[in-house]
Amino acid sequence: MKNYLKYIALVIIGTTVSCKDEVQKPKVIYDASNKTSVVAKTDSTQIEIADLPIQMEGTNYLIHPVGDLRVYERGSKARYGSSSVNDVSFTISNLGEYEITGYLQNLKFQKVDSDSIRPLSDKPVLILTATYLKTVADKTQNKVMVYTLTDSDTNKDGKIDTGDIKTLYLSNISGENFTKVSPDLQELVDWSLIESKNRIYFRTIEDTNQNGQFDKNDVLHYNYIDLASKKWEVKAYKPI
């Protein structure tokens, strides 16, 4: 019994240390010039696939989500001696009300009366959410998409993933004018649409002490963009 309890204690300690290390892993690794790597290595083991196209209501563009094929390994033994059974998911995105979510390598746009398909980005990114602002389109005729994504290997581990800084982008419904609106090296905290003002508000946090972490010792920045305007201009405001 004592050995068993000792084993359990060691497992708990190991798990705690592991979780602690994971929490403390920096999102930014600075070099001598305080610049981060912007090029990620390509993983040749991944198989790229696309979901069936999506058409947001009131638009004349199809959106094709593109990502990596997911293979899940189950622990149960197969009947004829294999040690595991693999499940393959051919679905790479989820669709909510005017929002696409997932871990997507790209989105591709196609006008409904054309066979031509163009990518949103020509650089490596990981798209987490893509949201069509239908209420803004209905009021202003400006059809805008909002994206949360990672676009740089800020922790320099050789890949772009959720361990890197999250950023905010906008584009037209055609995927054109793909524009980064959050500052470099600032982590996106959240964003919100205020329909009455046709504005998107967002917060970012700056690693002011450059320890690679985003915490209570760093500085929050508050910004908004007027989406009724053809030009997306980021304006700072100070609520506190």
URSULMO-V297646 format. One line per field, one symbol per residue. phi: phi as a letter, one per 20 degrees, with the letter a starting at -180 (. if undefined). burial: + if it has 9 or more other ideal C-beta (glycine too) atoms within 8 Angstrom, else -. A space follows every 50 residues. Layout:
phi: ???
burial: ???
This chain:
phi: .ffffffffffffffffffffffeffecdedfdmddfdddfeefeedecc fffccfgnddceddfcaefdcddeeffffdnfebcedddeedbcddfmbd cqcdeaccdbffecefcdffcdcfbceebcceefffffedmeedddcdad cbefeldnbdbfeefecdccbffenelfcedefgmdefeabbedffdlcd dbdccdffelenddbfeededdbbceefefdedececcfc
burial: -------------------------++++------+---+-------+++ +--+++--+-+++++++++--------+-----+----+--++----+++ +++++++++++-------+++--+++++++++++-++----+++++++++ +++++----+---++++++++++-+--+--++--++++--+-++---+++ +++++++----++----+-++++++++----+--------
